[in-house]
Amino acid sequence: MREPEGPFGEFTGYVSRRSTEHVFVAKAIAMRERPWFQSIGSGRAGDHITTLGLIREAEIANALTRVIPNGRGVHVPLSGTSSFTAYVSIAQSRPGEAKHVIPIVLGVDHYLKLVIVVDDDIDVFDESEVLWAVATRMQADRDLVVISASLGAMLDPSADDRGLTAKLGIDATRPFGQSFAEKLVMSPERWPGPVTSSIGSPVPTRVAPRPAGPQPRDGLRRAQRRPLT
């Protein structure tokens, strides 16, 4: 038996247009005294989609470990609904390795449709670094991989009625074995201190030294930078 239902708020941040429309009939309901009702925020709320990204990160890391020895980090960001986008960092050891990674990652989960591969000097948990690598190391005529009419997610609002979607891989690594501009890195000792305005109040600086001691995500980032073995 089917009955119309929905629409529902989905992890994509949109209202779903498809539903199974299943029906069940309750014969009895038991309830404890002072019951707890557990729920989550729908749509792109972090409590809804964060766990989706964690699971996919582990699956991608496992897939890469079986194929290449030099994966350094994997991140499935909230900005891609923890489902559609993946950032991968590798330590290149031979030409073509970054492009080899792209179909491996896309093959892990049919929801994935954008993969960006970067060098191991890029922190995949910092999207500004990932996009900086795309802006400064990628050339569109040589570094894009496009797959048309591929299996996608039915809930993706950009997919067609059959759930088919195009997929994109971006090689945002430096060309292996070729000369390339040196990355500008400033030591923490030379970072600017607080700046004082003309009225004597401190002006926040764009770059500030990190506090002493381990940071909350340091352990995770160090783990991601280790080889995926």
SULKA-V999509 format. One record per residue. RES is the residue in one small letter. SS is DSSP state (2 for helix, 1 for strand, 0 for the rest). PHI is phi as a letter, one per 40 degrees, with the letter a starting at -180 (* if undefined). BURIAL is I if it has 16 or more other C-alpha atoms within 10 Angstrom, else O. Layout:
res=RES ss=SS phi=PHI burial=BURIAL
res=RES ss=SS phi=PHI burial=BURIAL
//
This chain:
res=m ss=0 phi=* burial=O
res=r ss=1 phi=b burial=O
res=e ss=0 phi=b burial=O
res=p ss=0 phi=d burial=O
res=e ss=0 phi=a burial=O
res=g ss=0 phi=g burial=O
res=p ss=0 phi=c burial=O
res=f ss=0 phi=b burial=O
res=g ss=1 phi=c burial=O
res=e ss=0 phi=b burial=I
res=f ss=0 phi=c burial=I
res=t ss=0 phi=c burial=I
res=g ss=0 phi=g burial=O
res=y ss=0 phi=b burial=O
res=v ss=1 phi=c burial=O
res=s ss=0 phi=c burial=I
res=r ss=0 phi=b burial=O
res=r ss=0 phi=b burial=O
res=s ss=0 phi=a burial=O
res=t ss=0 phi=c burial=O
res=e ss=0 phi=f burial=O
res=h ss=1 phi=c burial=O
res=v ss=0 phi=b burial=O
res=f ss=0 phi=b burial=O
res=v ss=0 phi=b burial=O
res=a ss=0 phi=c burial=O
res=k ss=0 phi=c burial=O
res=a ss=0 phi=a burial=O
res=i ss=0 phi=b burial=O
res=a ss=0 phi=b burial=O
res=m ss=0 phi=a burial=O
res=r ss=0 phi=c burial=O
res=e ss=0 phi=c burial=O
res=r ss=0 phi=f burial=O
res=p ss=0 phi=c burial=O
res=w ss=0 phi=c burial=O
res=f ss=0 phi=b burial=O
res=q ss=0 phi=c burial=O
res=s ss=0 phi=a burial=O
res=i ss=0 phi=b burial=O
res=g ss=0 phi=c burial=O
res=s ss=0 phi=c burial=I
res=g ss=0 phi=g burial=I
res=r ss=0 phi=c burial=I
res=a ss=0 phi=d burial=I
res=g ss=2 phi=d burial=I
res=d ss=2 phi=c burial=O
res=h ss=2 phi=c burial=I
res=i ss=2 phi=b burial=I
res=t ss=2 phi=d burial=I
res=t ss=2 phi=c burial=O
res=l ss=2 phi=c burial=I
res=g ss=2 phi=c burial=I
res=l ss=2 phi=c burial=O
res=i ss=2 phi=c burial=O
res=r ss=2 phi=c burial=I
res=e ss=2 phi=d burial=I
res=a ss=2 phi=c burial=O
res=e ss=2 phi=c burial=O
res=i ss=2 phi=c burial=I
res=a ss=2 phi=d burial=I
res=n ss=2 phi=c burial=O
res=a ss=2 phi=c burial=I
res=l ss=2 phi=c burial=I
res=t ss=2 phi=d burial=O
res=r ss=0 phi=c burial=O
res=v ss=0 phi=b burial=O
res=i ss=0 phi=b burial=I
res=p ss=0 phi=c burial=O
res=n ss=0 phi=b burial=I
res=g ss=1 phi=c burial=I
res=r ss=1 phi=b burial=I
res=g ss=1 phi=a burial=I
res=v ss=1 phi=b burial=I
res=h ss=1 phi=a burial=I
res=v ss=0 phi=b burial=I
res=p ss=0 phi=c burial=I
res=l ss=2 phi=c burial=I
res=s ss=2 phi=c burial=O
res=g ss=2 phi=b burial=I
res=t ss=0 phi=f burial=I
res=s ss=0 phi=f burial=I
res=s ss=0 phi=a burial=I
res=f ss=0 phi=c burial=I
res=t ss=1 phi=b burial=I
res=a ss=1 phi=b burial=I
res=y ss=1 phi=b burial=I
res=v ss=1 phi=b burial=I
res=s ss=1 phi=b burial=I
res=i ss=1 phi=b burial=I
res=a ss=0 phi=c burial=I
res=q ss=0 phi=c burial=I
res=s ss=0 phi=b burial=O
res=r ss=0 phi=a burial=O
res=p ss=0 phi=c burial=O
res=g ss=0 phi=g burial=O
res=e ss=2 phi=c burial=I
res=a ss=2 phi=c burial=I
res=k ss=2 phi=c burial=I
res=h ss=2 phi=c burial=O
res=v ss=2 phi=c burial=I
res=i ss=2 phi=d burial=I
res=p ss=2 phi=c burial=I
res=i ss=2 phi=c burial=O
res=v ss=2 phi=c burial=I
res=l ss=2 phi=c burial=I
res=g ss=0 phi=c burial=O
res=v ss=0 phi=c burial=I
res=d ss=0 phi=a burial=I
res=h ss=0 phi=c burial=I
res=y ss=0 phi=c burial=I
res=l ss=0 phi=c burial=I
res=k ss=0 phi=b burial=I
res=l ss=1 phi=b burial=I
res=v ss=1 phi=b burial=I
res=i ss=1 phi=b burial=I
res=v ss=1 phi=b burial=I
res=v ss=1 phi=b burial=I
res=d ss=1 phi=c burial=I
res=d ss=0 phi=c burial=I
res=d ss=0 phi=c burial=O
res=i ss=0 phi=b burial=I
res=d ss=0 phi=c burial=I
res=v ss=0 phi=c burial=I
res=f ss=0 phi=c burial=I
res=d ss=0 phi=b burial=O
res=e ss=2 phi=c burial=O
res=s ss=2 phi=c burial=O
res=e ss=2 phi=c burial=O
res=v ss=2 phi=c burial=I
res=l ss=2 phi=c burial=I
res=w ss=2 phi=c burial=O
res=a ss=2 phi=c burial=I
res=v ss=2 phi=c burial=I
res=a ss=2 phi=c burial=O
res=t ss=2 phi=b burial=O
res=r ss=2 phi=b burial=I
res=m ss=0 phi=b burial=I
res=q ss=0 phi=b burial=O
res=a ss=2 phi=c burial=O
res=d ss=2 phi=c burial=O
res=r ss=2 phi=b burial=O
res=d ss=2 phi=b burial=I
res=l ss=1 phi=b burial=I
res=v ss=1 phi=b burial=I
res=v ss=1 phi=b burial=O
res=i ss=1 phi=b burial=O
res=s ss=1 phi=c burial=O
res=a ss=1 phi=f burial=O
res=s ss=1 phi=b burial=O
res=l ss=1 phi=c burial=I
res=g ss=0 phi=b burial=I
res=a ss=0 phi=c burial=I
res=m ss=0 phi=c burial=I
res=l ss=0 phi=c burial=I
res=d ss=0 phi=c burial=I
res=p ss=0 phi=c burial=I
res=s ss=0 phi=c burial=O
res=a ss=0 phi=c burial=I
res=d ss=0 phi=c burial=O
res=d ss=0 phi=c burial=O
res=r ss=0 phi=c burial=O
res=g ss=0 phi=g burial=I
res=l ss=1 phi=c burial=I
res=t ss=1 phi=a burial=I
res=a ss=1 phi=c burial=O
res=k ss=1 phi=b burial=I
res=l ss=1 phi=b burial=I
res=g ss=1 phi=b burial=I
res=i ss=1 phi=b burial=I
res=d ss=1 phi=c burial=I
res=a ss=0 phi=b burial=I
res=t ss=0 phi=c burial=I
res=r ss=0 phi=c burial=I
res=p ss=0 phi=d burial=I
res=f ss=0 phi=c burial=O
res=g ss=0 phi=g burial=O
res=q ss=0 phi=b burial=O
res=s ss=0 phi=c burial=O
res=f ss=0 phi=a burial=O
res=a ss=0 phi=d burial=O
res=e ss=0 phi=c burial=O
res=k ss=0 phi=c burial=O
res=l ss=0 phi=c burial=O
res=v ss=0 phi=b burial=O
res=m ss=0 phi=b burial=O
res=s ss=0 phi=c burial=O
res=p ss=2 phi=d burial=O
res=e ss=2 phi=c burial=O
res=r ss=2 phi=b burial=O
res=w ss=0 phi=c burial=O
res=p ss=0 phi=c burial=O
res=g ss=0 phi=c burial=O
res=p ss=0 phi=c burial=O
res=v ss=1 phi=b burial=O
res=t ss=1 phi=b burial=O
res=s ss=0 phi=c burial=O
res=s ss=0 phi=c burial=O
res=i ss=0 phi=c burial=O
res=g ss=0 phi=g burial=O
res=s ss=0 phi=c burial=O
res=p ss=1 phi=c burial=O
res=v ss=1 phi=b burial=O
res=p ss=0 phi=d burial=O
res=t ss=0 phi=c burial=O
res=r ss=0 phi=c burial=O
res=v ss=0 phi=b burial=O
res=a ss=0 phi=b burial=O
res=p ss=0 phi=c burial=O
res=r ss=0 phi=c burial=O
res=p ss=0 phi=c burial=O
res=a ss=0 phi=c burial=O
res=g ss=0 phi=g burial=O
res=p ss=0 phi=c burial=O
res=q ss=0 phi=c burial=O
res=p ss=0 phi=d burial=O
res=r ss=0 phi=b burial=O
res=d ss=2 phi=d burial=O
res=g ss=2 phi=d burial=O
res=l ss=2 phi=c burial=O
res=r ss=2 phi=c burial=I
res=r ss=2 phi=c burial=O
res=a ss=2 phi=c burial=O
res=q ss=2 phi=c burial=I
res=r ss=2 phi=c burial=I
res=r ss=0 phi=c burial=O
res=p ss=0 phi=d burial=I
res=l ss=0 phi=c burial=I
res=t ss=0 phi=b burial=O
//
